[in-house]
Structure formats: C-alpha cells, structure tokens
Amino acid sequence: MEEVKRQPLLPGDPAPWFVQRSTSREDYHFHTVAGRYIVLCFFGSAAQPDVRQMLERLWSRGDIFNDQHASFFGVSGDAADEAQARVLQKLPGFRLIWDFDLSVAGLFGLALPATSAQEKGRVQCATYVLDANLRVLRILPLVATATHADEIIQAVAALPGGEATGLATAPAPVLVVPRVFEPAFCRQLIGIYAARGGTDSGFMRERDGKTVMVVDYSHKRRRDCDIEDETVKSAARARMLRRLNPEIAKAFCFTPTRMERYIVACYDAGEGGYFRPHRDNLTKGTAHRRFAVTINLNAEEHEGGDLRFPEYDSRAYRAPTGGAVVFSCSLLHEATPVTRGRRYAFLPFLYDEDAARVRLANLDHIEDEALREAVKRSTVEPRRKEGG
C-alpha cells in the first residue's frame, strides 16, 4: 500500500478504508467490517510489557468484543509482534492488523516522519471508536497504557445496542419494486436453470493491478446459470425497461441504458448458500457498475437468503416473487445463508453511457482474456442490444 498523508480525523468523519495483512486474512478489506461498533487501536508495538498487558485486558473481554456488539482491531507497526507472537488473535471479536510499513497509520494521520536515516518512522498511538457505518464516534489518545484498556471498555460498553449507527431509524437507501417479472416468467427462468444447471460463482478482486475472478467458499457460495437465449434475454430486458427503469429514475435521478449479465443465480441450503458482506464496484473491472438489482424468482419457497445492508441496520430485505430490490453498488450488502430450500434470483447490474466508457477504458485491467473480449463486445454494442 502507498502511504497517503491525511489530516487527523475528527468525530463524525468517515474512517478511511484500507486493505492490509491481518491475523485473519492476507488481504483484509476493512470496509467489510461495517455493521457493529469497531475499535481500531494503534498501539505501535507490543514490545513493552505494559502494552501487552493492555491488550490482554482487552483480549479477555469477549462479552464486549464478540463481533455482534463490537469488534476490536489492534494495529501493530512492529514486525516482531508477529514474528514473536507477542499478541494473539481471538475469534470472535479480537484481531490484529499488521501495519509494518505504517501505511494504515498514514491514512489516519498518525504516521510521524523518520527523524534520522536509521529510524523507520513512528506512530502516534491512539484508539478510534467507530459506528456501524465506520464513522468516528470517539478518539482516545493512548496516553497511559495502564488505564487505556479500561477507557476503551467503558466507552464501548456504554454504547447502545441494536442500531449502532446512532442515525435515525430510516431503512437503508434501497428501492423495492414489486411485479417486475410476472410469476410465469419467473418459473421460465427457474426452468432454464433446472435444465442447464449452474457453475460456481466467483467474485472480483484487485491483485497486482489486475481485476481477477476468485472463488472462495468462505466468502461466497452460489451457482449461476448464464441465459443465452436471445428471446429470453430480450423479454427480461423489456420488463426492466417498462417496469423498473421509471422507478429508478424517480427514486435515484438515474436512467440506466445498459445491463451487465443475464444470469439465474441459485443459493442452495444444501451448500449453505450465502454471500458475505461486499461491495460490487471496488475493482477497475467493476468500477462502471452503478446499481445492483435482485429480482426474486421464488421468494416464498425458501428460508433465509435475504439481503442485509449492515452499514445501516440489521433489517432483512426480500422482495416478493417477481419483485426487485435496487441499490447502489457502493453499499455494503450481504445475502444471508439459505437455511431451507433453494433461492433463485435474476441478478443484473445497471449502468449508463458514461459508465460504459469507464468500462471500456478499464479493459486492460481485466486479467482474463476471454472476459476482456466479451466485455469489449458488449460495451460497444448499440444500446438497444444491452440496455437495462
């Protein structure tokens, strides 16, 4: 990660996002932790016994740091902390971020410049308490390690449960539109999946400047079937144009002109079908996506499998059969595990002509050559061929 110099954060500011090594993953995407209170403690180094004691005190409070009410992330700038296992992860609730290049500290305005050629730089130690939308609630300077753990515990324990954002009880900014597909067309799409079957559905990640497809069952378990019949694709497109586009224009002042992918997706309880919290437009290959659409094809025939938007609250969203849930691709969202039956859905992304130019400009960042060619063909097609 490249260091970015920033002004120190203040309460109310959004915390910067980062991707960094951690005790949980080699590429921990911090933005995915939204949905609970977050404690981000920049402790510098655990070389000193008093710092280790402070962290052990926090480590022992699994009643608070349980990934439901709150999660604790200790940020270490000392490689010896990892090499010597000075501090250990405890799940749920207690993780470590390895920030040996001080890039994360730099994002938070805490990295101090080196004062000599021998110094690697220093960190101004502090703890940030964030709300469920990853906005700063409190900043606790780390002045005395002997009392800092209790300061954190008291601050987090006093926070209300439930909707941790402290915002009004309005729902996530999503649009629910019933009757986009009629029941017979929903059954037709499910029939296509039944006849052809599905293949493992991956997700996009940015690696070494390239957008790559990743299949990781710990993050996503779903099977997708591409719709190839042009008559069926045209029928789906016509319904979107007639019934969904006007509502999107009214709610979001946006008129889609293009639609990415025609798939029937299946989340199967037998496989524990789910998709963990994610955003849909964070890579160069997906930056053109503006709105995601979930059209349920059999909403009354399964349990679980609902949409959640943890940055806002814990409510579940499920449109009735044939209905759509529409939301910005920038929103953190998840598909909860299907616990009974199979959930079928039609899952396109919508964008416009400006975004189509972005998609075309980013072609070289897509690693897979076949996918690049497919994107190129679809992006330069006339709008009537791809319009959403």
PELINUR-V982952 format. One record per residue. RES is the residue in one small letter. SS is DSSP state (H for helix, E for strand, L for the rest). PHI is phi in radians with two decimals (NA if undefined). OMEGA is omega in radians with two decimals (999 if undefined). Layout:
BEGIN
res=RES ss=SS phi=PHI omega=OMEGA
res=RES ss=SS phi=PHI omega=OMEGA
END
This chain:
BEGIN
res=m ss=L phi=NA omega=3.08
res=e ss=L phi=-1.52 omega=3.14
res=e ss=L phi=-1.22 omega=3.09
res=v ss=L phi=-2.07 omega=-3.14
res=k ss=L phi=-1.36 omega=-3.12
res=r ss=L phi=-2.35 omega=3.02
res=q ss=L phi=-1.28 omega=3.10
res=p ss=L phi=-0.97 omega=-3.13
res=l ss=L phi=-1.30 omega=3.08
res=l ss=L phi=-2.21 omega=3.07
res=p ss=L phi=-0.95 omega=-3.07
res=g ss=L phi=1.72 omega=3.12
res=d ss=L phi=-1.31 omega=3.00
res=p ss=E phi=-1.28 omega=3.08
res=a ss=L phi=-1.27 omega=3.12
res=p ss=L phi=-1.17 omega=3.05
res=w ss=L phi=-1.54 omega=3.08
res=f ss=L phi=-2.70 omega=3.01
res=v ss=E phi=-2.13 omega=-3.03
res=q ss=E phi=-2.64 omega=3.05
res=r ss=L phi=-1.14 omega=3.12
res=s ss=E phi=-2.58 omega=3.06
res=t ss=L phi=-1.30 omega=3.13
res=s ss=L phi=-1.69 omega=-3.05
res=r ss=L phi=-2.57 omega=3.05
res=e ss=L phi=-1.22 omega=-3.14
res=d ss=L phi=-2.29 omega=-3.10
res=y ss=E phi=-1.34 omega=3.13
res=h ss=E phi=-1.59 omega=-2.99
res=f ss=H phi=-1.08 omega=-3.08
res=h ss=H phi=-1.09 omega=-3.09
res=t ss=H phi=-1.35 omega=-3.07
res=v ss=H phi=-1.50 omega=3.14
res=a ss=L phi=-0.97 omega=3.09
res=g ss=L phi=2.02 omega=3.08
res=r ss=L phi=-2.71 omega=3.03
res=y ss=E phi=-1.20 omega=3.14
res=i ss=E phi=-2.15 omega=2.99
res=v ss=E phi=-1.93 omega=-3.13
res=l ss=E phi=-2.04 omega=-3.01
res=c ss=E phi=-1.90 omega=3.07
res=f ss=E phi=-1.52 omega=-3.07
res=f ss=E phi=-1.79 omega=3.07
res=g ss=E phi=1.37 omega=-3.11
res=s ss=L phi=-2.60 omega=3.07
res=a ss=L phi=-1.69 omega=-3.14
res=a ss=L phi=-1.15 omega=-3.11
res=q ss=L phi=-1.49 omega=-3.12
res=p ss=H phi=-0.99 omega=-3.10
res=d ss=H phi=-1.19 omega=3.08
res=v ss=H phi=-1.20 omega=3.12
res=r ss=H phi=-1.10 omega=3.11
res=q ss=H phi=-1.12 omega=3.09
res=m ss=H phi=-1.05 omega=-3.12
res=l ss=H phi=-1.19 omega=3.10
res=e ss=H phi=-1.11 omega=3.09
res=r ss=H phi=-1.10 omega=3.11
res=l ss=H phi=-1.21 omega=3.13
res=w ss=H phi=-0.99 omega=-3.06
res=s ss=L phi=-1.41 omega=-3.05
res=r ss=L phi=-1.70 omega=3.09
res=g ss=L phi=-1.16 omega=3.08
res=d ss=L phi=-1.22 omega=3.13
res=i ss=L phi=-1.75 omega=-3.12
res=f ss=E phi=-1.65 omega=-3.02
res=n ss=L phi=-2.23 omega=-3.10
res=d ss=L phi=1.18 omega=3.02
res=q ss=L phi=-1.86 omega=3.08
res=h ss=L phi=-1.31 omega=-3.07
res=a ss=E phi=-2.71 omega=3.03
res=s ss=E phi=-2.27 omega=3.13
res=f ss=E phi=-1.90 omega=3.05
res=f ss=E phi=-2.19 omega=3.02
res=g ss=E phi=-1.56 omega=-3.09
res=v ss=E phi=-1.92 omega=-3.11
res=s ss=E phi=-1.81 omega=3.05
res=g ss=L phi=-1.85 omega=-3.05
res=d ss=L phi=-2.09 omega=-3.11
res=a ss=H phi=-1.07 omega=3.13
res=a ss=H phi=-1.17 omega=3.08
res=d ss=H phi=-1.05 omega=3.09
res=e ss=H phi=-1.33 omega=-3.06
res=a ss=H phi=-1.07 omega=-3.10
res=q ss=L phi=-1.73 omega=3.13
res=a ss=L phi=0.88 omega=-3.14
res=r ss=L phi=-1.18 omega=3.12
res=v ss=L phi=-2.31 omega=-3.08
res=l ss=L phi=-2.03 omega=3.03
res=q ss=L phi=-1.23 omega=3.02
res=k ss=E phi=-2.44 omega=-3.13
res=l ss=L phi=-1.87 omega=-0.01
res=p ss=L phi=-1.41 omega=2.85
res=g ss=L phi=1.87 omega=-3.01
res=f ss=E phi=-2.28 omega=-3.10
res=r ss=E phi=-2.32 omega=3.13
res=l ss=E phi=-2.19 omega=3.04
res=i ss=E phi=-1.86 omega=3.13
res=w ss=E phi=-1.63 omega=-3.05
res=d ss=L phi=-2.05 omega=-3.01
res=f ss=L phi=-1.23 omega=3.06
res=d ss=L phi=-1.62 omega=3.11
res=l ss=L phi=1.08 omega=-3.14
res=s ss=H phi=-1.22 omega=3.11
res=v ss=H phi=-1.20 omega=3.07
res=a ss=H phi=-1.01 omega=3.10
res=g ss=H phi=-1.11 omega=3.11
res=l ss=H phi=-1.07 omega=-3.12
res=f ss=L phi=-1.61 omega=3.12
res=g ss=L phi=1.27 omega=-3.07
res=l ss=L phi=-1.84 omega=-3.11
res=a ss=E phi=-1.36 omega=3.12
res=l ss=E phi=-1.73 omega=-3.09
res=p ss=L phi=-1.20 omega=3.08
res=a ss=L phi=-1.15 omega=3.13
res=t ss=L phi=-1.71 omega=3.07
res=s ss=L phi=-2.69 omega=-3.12
res=a ss=L phi=-1.13 omega=-3.09
res=q ss=L phi=-1.45 omega=-3.10
res=e ss=L phi=-1.41 omega=3.07
res=k ss=L phi=-1.54 omega=-3.00
res=g ss=L phi=1.87 omega=-3.08
res=r ss=E phi=-2.32 omega=3.14
res=v ss=E phi=-2.13 omega=2.98
res=q ss=L phi=-1.40 omega=-2.99
res=c ss=L phi=-1.33 omega=-3.14
res=a ss=E phi=-2.89 omega=3.09
res=t ss=E phi=-2.13 omega=3.11
res=y ss=E phi=-1.93 omega=3.01
res=v ss=E phi=-1.81 omega=-3.05
res=l ss=E phi=-1.97 omega=3.07
res=d ss=L phi=-1.48 omega=-3.06
res=a ss=L phi=-1.19 omega=3.09
res=n ss=L phi=-1.74 omega=3.11
res=l ss=L phi=1.05 omega=3.01
res=r ss=E phi=-1.87 omega=-3.03
res=v ss=E phi=-1.25 omega=3.02
res=l ss=E phi=-1.63 omega=-3.11
res=r ss=E phi=-2.52 omega=3.02
res=i ss=E phi=-2.15 omega=-3.11
res=l ss=E phi=-2.00 omega=3.09
res=p ss=E phi=-1.06 omega=3.13
res=l ss=L phi=-1.53 omega=-3.09
res=v ss=L phi=-1.66 omega=-3.12
res=a ss=L phi=-2.22 omega=-3.10
res=t ss=H phi=-1.12 omega=-3.09
res=a ss=H phi=-1.13 omega=-3.08
res=t ss=H phi=-2.00 omega=-3.01
res=h ss=H phi=-1.17 omega=3.13
res=a ss=H phi=-1.05 omega=3.13
res=d ss=H phi=-1.17 omega=3.05
res=e ss=H phi=-1.03 omega=-3.13
res=i ss=H phi=-1.14 omega=-3.09
res=i ss=H phi=-1.06 omega=-3.14
res=q ss=H phi=-1.13 omega=-3.12
res=a ss=H phi=-1.15 omega=-3.07
res=v ss=H phi=-1.34 omega=-3.14
res=a ss=H phi=-1.09 omega=-3.11
res=a ss=L phi=-1.40 omega=-3.10
res=l ss=L phi=-1.31 omega=-3.11
res=p ss=L phi=-1.17 omega=3.06
res=g ss=L phi=-1.43 omega=3.10
res=g ss=L phi=1.33 omega=-3.05
res=e ss=L phi=-1.38 omega=-2.95
res=a ss=L phi=-1.28 omega=-3.10
res=t ss=L phi=-1.23 omega=-3.03
res=g ss=L phi=1.32 omega=3.13
res=l ss=L phi=-1.49 omega=3.05
res=a ss=L phi=-1.12 omega=-3.04
res=t ss=L phi=-1.49 omega=3.08
res=a ss=L phi=-1.10 omega=-3.13
res=p ss=L phi=-1.28 omega=3.04
res=a ss=L phi=-1.05 omega=-3.11
res=p ss=L phi=-1.33 omega=3.14
res=v ss=L phi=-2.11 omega=3.14
res=l ss=E phi=-2.02 omega=3.08
res=v ss=E phi=-1.99 omega=-3.07
res=v ss=E phi=-2.18 omega=3.10
res=p ss=L phi=-1.38 omega=2.95
res=r ss=L phi=1.02 omega=3.01
res=v ss=L phi=-1.42 omega=3.01
res=f ss=L phi=-1.91 omega=3.07
res=e ss=L phi=-1.34 omega=-3.05
res=p ss=H phi=-0.94 omega=-3.11
res=a ss=H phi=-1.13 omega=3.13
res=f ss=H phi=-1.24 omega=3.06
res=c ss=H phi=-1.05 omega=-3.14
res=r ss=H phi=-1.16 omega=3.10
res=q ss=H phi=-1.08 omega=-3.14
res=l ss=H phi=-1.18 omega=3.07
res=i ss=H phi=-1.09 omega=3.10
res=g ss=H phi=-1.09 omega=3.09
res=i ss=H phi=-1.11 omega=3.11
res=y ss=H phi=-1.12 omega=-3.11
res=a ss=H phi=-1.07 omega=-3.11
res=a ss=H phi=-1.32 omega=-3.02
res=r ss=H phi=-1.83 omega=-3.06
res=g ss=L phi=1.38 omega=-3.11
res=g ss=L phi=-2.14 omega=3.08
res=t ss=E phi=-2.07 omega=-3.13
res=d ss=E phi=-0.91 omega=-3.13
res=s ss=L phi=-1.75 omega=3.11
res=g ss=L phi=-1.68 omega=3.09
res=f ss=E phi=-2.59 omega=-3.03
res=m ss=E phi=-1.58 omega=3.04
res=r ss=E phi=-2.35 omega=3.08
res=e ss=E phi=-1.72 omega=3.13
res=r ss=E phi=-2.39 omega=3.12
res=d ss=L phi=0.92 omega=3.09
res=g ss=L phi=1.39 omega=-3.14
res=k ss=E phi=-2.06 omega=3.03
res=t ss=E phi=-1.56 omega=-3.07
res=v ss=E phi=-2.15 omega=3.07
res=m ss=E phi=-1.55 omega=-3.12
res=v ss=E phi=-2.15 omega=2.99
res=v ss=L phi=-1.95 omega=-3.08
res=d ss=L phi=-2.49 omega=-3.07
res=y ss=L phi=-1.15 omega=3.10
res=s ss=L phi=-1.27 omega=-3.10
res=h ss=L phi=-1.94 omega=-3.06
res=k ss=E phi=-2.64 omega=3.05
res=r ss=E phi=-2.39 omega=-3.09
res=r ss=L phi=-2.74 omega=3.03
res=r ss=E phi=-2.14 omega=-3.08
res=d ss=E phi=-2.13 omega=3.06
res=c ss=E phi=-2.15 omega=3.09
res=d ss=E phi=-1.25 omega=3.03
res=i ss=L phi=-1.54 omega=-3.09
res=e ss=L phi=-1.86 omega=-3.11
res=d ss=L phi=-1.20 omega=-3.08
res=e ss=H phi=-1.13 omega=3.12
res=t ss=H phi=-1.14 omega=3.13
res=v ss=H phi=-1.19 omega=3.11
res=k ss=H phi=-1.07 omega=3.12
res=s ss=H phi=-1.13 omega=3.14
res=a ss=H phi=-1.16 omega=3.11
res=a ss=H phi=-1.14 omega=-3.12
res=r ss=H phi=-1.10 omega=-3.13
res=a ss=H phi=-1.09 omega=3.13
res=r ss=H phi=-1.16 omega=3.10
res=m ss=H phi=-1.10 omega=-3.11
res=l ss=H phi=-1.10 omega=-3.06
res=r ss=H phi=-1.34 omega=-2.92
res=r ss=H phi=-1.93 omega=-3.06
res=l ss=H phi=-1.83 omega=-3.10
res=n ss=H phi=-0.95 omega=3.13
res=p ss=H phi=-1.07 omega=3.14
res=e ss=H phi=-1.26 omega=3.09
res=i ss=H phi=-1.13 omega=3.12
res=a ss=H phi=-1.07 omega=-3.12
res=k ss=H phi=-1.24 omega=-3.05
res=a ss=H phi=-1.43 omega=-2.98
res=f ss=H phi=-2.10 omega=-3.09
res=c ss=L phi=0.92 omega=-3.12
res=f ss=L phi=-2.44 omega=3.11
res=t ss=L phi=-2.03 omega=3.11
res=p ss=L phi=-1.15 omega=3.04
res=t ss=L phi=-2.11 omega=-3.11
res=r ss=E phi=-2.41 omega=-3.12
res=m ss=E phi=-2.32 omega=3.11
res=e ss=E phi=-1.68 omega=3.01
res=r ss=L phi=1.22 omega=3.04
res=y ss=L phi=-2.17 omega=-3.09
res=i ss=E phi=-2.35 omega=2.87
res=v ss=E phi=-1.85 omega=-3.12
res=a ss=E phi=-1.81 omega=-3.14
res=c ss=E phi=-2.26 omega=2.98
res=y ss=E phi=-1.79 omega=-3.01
res=d ss=E phi=-1.88 omega=3.11
res=a ss=H phi=-1.05 omega=3.13
res=g ss=H phi=-1.11 omega=3.09
res=e ss=H phi=-1.88 omega=-3.08
res=g ss=L phi=1.17 omega=-3.00
res=g ss=L phi=-0.89 omega=-3.11
res=y ss=E phi=-2.87 omega=2.98
res=f ss=E phi=-2.52 omega=-3.09
res=r ss=E phi=-1.11 omega=-3.09
res=p ss=E phi=-0.93 omega=-3.07
res=h ss=E phi=-2.80 omega=2.99
res=r ss=L phi=-2.14 omega=-2.94
res=d ss=L phi=-1.79 omega=-3.01
res=n ss=L phi=-2.46 omega=-3.01
res=l ss=L phi=-1.67 omega=3.09
res=t ss=L phi=-1.93 omega=3.09
res=k ss=H phi=-1.08 omega=-3.12
res=g ss=H phi=-1.31 omega=3.14
res=t ss=H phi=-2.14 omega=-3.04
res=a ss=L phi=-1.13 omega=-3.12
res=h ss=L phi=-1.36 omega=-3.06
res=r ss=L phi=-1.16 omega=-3.12
res=r ss=L phi=-1.88 omega=-3.13
res=f ss=E phi=-2.30 omega=3.02
res=a ss=E phi=-1.73 omega=-3.13
res=v ss=E phi=-2.25 omega=3.00
res=t ss=E phi=-2.05 omega=3.05
res=i ss=E phi=-1.86 omega=-3.13
res=n ss=E phi=-1.29 omega=-3.12
res=l ss=L phi=-1.82 omega=3.14
res=n ss=L phi=-2.68 omega=-2.97
res=a ss=L phi=-1.04 omega=-3.07
res=e ss=L phi=-1.63 omega=-3.00
res=e ss=L phi=-1.97 omega=3.13
res=h ss=L phi=-2.61 omega=3.03
res=e ss=E phi=-2.03 omega=-3.03
res=g ss=E phi=1.34 omega=3.11
res=g ss=L phi=1.32 omega=-3.14
res=d ss=L phi=-1.65 omega=3.05
res=l ss=E phi=-1.53 omega=3.03
res=r ss=E phi=-2.30 omega=3.13
res=f ss=L phi=-2.19 omega=-2.91
res=p ss=L phi=-1.15 omega=3.07
res=e ss=L phi=-1.14 omega=-3.02
res=y ss=L phi=-1.91 omega=3.09
res=d ss=L phi=-2.97 omega=-3.08
res=s ss=L phi=-1.79 omega=-3.12
res=r ss=L phi=-1.14 omega=3.07
res=a ss=E phi=-1.82 omega=-3.12
res=y ss=E phi=-2.10 omega=3.08
res=r ss=L phi=-2.57 omega=3.05
res=a ss=L phi=-1.27 omega=3.07
res=p ss=L phi=-1.16 omega=3.13
res=t ss=L phi=-0.89 omega=-3.10
res=g ss=L phi=1.51 omega=3.14
res=g ss=L phi=-1.60 omega=-3.06
res=a ss=E phi=-2.10 omega=2.88
res=v ss=E phi=-1.94 omega=-3.09
res=v ss=E phi=-2.08 omega=-3.10
res=f ss=E phi=-2.72 omega=3.12
res=s ss=E phi=-1.09 omega=3.11
res=c ss=L phi=-1.16 omega=3.11
res=s ss=L phi=-1.42 omega=-3.10
res=l ss=L phi=-1.34 omega=2.99
res=l ss=L phi=-1.22 omega=-3.11
res=h ss=E phi=-2.62 omega=3.10
res=e ss=E phi=-2.51 omega=2.96
res=a ss=E phi=-1.81 omega=-3.08
res=t ss=L phi=-1.20 omega=-3.09
res=p ss=L phi=-1.03 omega=3.00
res=v ss=E phi=-1.39 omega=-3.07
res=t ss=E phi=-1.79 omega=3.07
res=r ss=E phi=-2.64 omega=3.05
res=g ss=L phi=1.38 omega=3.12
res=r ss=E phi=-2.22 omega=3.08
res=r ss=E phi=-1.83 omega=3.09
res=y ss=E phi=-1.92 omega=-3.13
res=a ss=E phi=-2.64 omega=3.03
res=f ss=E phi=-1.77 omega=-2.89
res=l ss=L phi=-2.28 omega=3.08
res=p ss=L phi=-1.59 omega=2.93
res=f ss=E phi=-1.98 omega=-3.11
res=l ss=E phi=-2.00 omega=3.08
res=y ss=E phi=-2.72 omega=-3.07
res=d ss=L phi=-2.22 omega=-3.05
res=e ss=H phi=-1.18 omega=3.07
res=d ss=H phi=-1.06 omega=3.13
res=a ss=H phi=-1.20 omega=3.08
res=a ss=H phi=-1.09 omega=3.08
res=r ss=H phi=-1.19 omega=3.05
res=v ss=H phi=-1.10 omega=-3.13
res=r ss=H phi=-1.06 omega=-3.13
res=l ss=H phi=-1.18 omega=-3.14
res=a ss=H phi=-1.16 omega=-3.10
res=n ss=L phi=-1.66 omega=-3.08
res=l ss=H phi=-0.94 omega=-3.06
res=d ss=H phi=-1.15 omega=3.13
res=h ss=H phi=-1.50 omega=3.10
res=i ss=E phi=-1.49 omega=-3.02
res=e ss=L phi=-1.24 omega=-3.04
res=d ss=L phi=-1.32 omega=-3.06
res=e ss=H phi=-1.14 omega=3.14
res=a ss=H phi=-1.08 omega=3.12
res=l ss=H phi=-1.18 omega=3.09
res=r ss=H phi=-1.03 omega=-3.13
res=e ss=H phi=-1.15 omega=3.12
res=a ss=H phi=-1.11 omega=3.12
res=v ss=H phi=-1.13 omega=-3.13
res=k ss=H phi=-1.07 omega=-3.14
res=r ss=H phi=-1.11 omega=-3.07
res=s ss=H phi=-1.25 omega=-3.07
res=t ss=H phi=-1.28 omega=-3.10
res=v ss=H phi=-1.62 omega=3.09
res=e ss=L phi=-1.11 omega=3.02
res=p ss=L phi=-1.04 omega=-3.08
res=r ss=H phi=-1.01 omega=-3.10
res=r ss=H phi=-1.16 omega=3.14
res=k ss=H phi=-1.45 omega=-3.04
res=e ss=H phi=-2.13 omega=-3.01
res=g ss=L phi=-0.95 omega=-3.12
res=g ss=L phi=-1.71 omega=999
END
